[in-house]
Amino acid sequence: NPAAQSLSRDLAIGATAVTIWMVSEARRLQIRGLVLVLLSCVTIAFACGAPLFLYLRERRLAELNRSAAEAGT
């Protein structure tokens, strides 16, 4: 039905945009585990992979902040 098609297109466009951002952000921050995130997006659900990526990103940012603080003292 047309409503389902519209929602499917919206999800596909949003998921594509977020996936591109995840890949570029993972490369920029050198996040390990991107393959696991992308596999979970495809095999389980995008709703599983995106929060996993955000967790890995926050963990990496905390790691970088810790190393910057240790280098500064």
C-alpha positions in Angstrom: 0.0 0.0 0.0 1.2 3.6 -0.6 1.7 4.4 3.1 4.0 1.5 3.7 6.0 2.3 0.5 6.4 5.9 1.7 7.6 4.7 5.2 10.0 2.2 3.6 11.5 4.9 1.4 11.9 7.2 4.4 13.6 4.5 6.4 15.9 3.6 3.5 17.0 7.2 2.9 17.5 7.8 6.6 19.4 4.6 7.1 21.6 5.3 4.1 22.5 8.8 5.4 23.3 7.6 8.9 25.3 4.7 7.5 27.5 7.1 5.5 27.9 9.2 8.6 28.9 6.1 10.7 31.5 5.0 8.2 33.1 8.5 7.9 33.0 9.1 11.6 34.5 5.6 12.3 37.4 6.4 9.9 37.9 9.9 11.4 38.0 8.6 15.0 39.6 5.2 14.1 36.8 3.3 15.8 37.3 -0.5 15.9 34.3 -2.7 15.4 32.8 -0.9 12.4 32.4 -4.3 10.6 30.4 -5.6 13.5 28.2 -2.6 13.4 27.5 -2.8 9.7 26.8 -6.5 9.9 24.4 -6.0 12.8 22.6 -3.3 10.7 22.2 -5.8 7.8 21.5 -9.0 9.7 19.7 -7.9 12.8 18.2 -4.4 12.3 19.4 -0.9 11.8 17.8 -0.1 15.2 20.4 -2.4 16.7 23.5 -1.3 14.7 23.0 2.5 15.1 23.0 2.5 18.9 25.9 0.0 19.0 27.9 2.5 16.8 27.0 5.4 19.1 28.2 3.3 22.1 31.5 2.6 20.4 31.9 6.2 19.4 31.3 7.5 22.9 33.8 4.9 24.2 36.4 6.0 21.7 35.8 9.7 22.5 36.3 9.0 26.2 39.5 7.1 25.4 40.8 10.1 23.4 39.9 12.5 26.2 41.7 10.4 28.8 44.8 10.2 26.7 44.7 14.0 26.0 44.3 14.6 29.8 47.3 12.3 30.6 49.4 14.0 27.9 48.6 17.4 29.3 49.7 16.7 32.9 
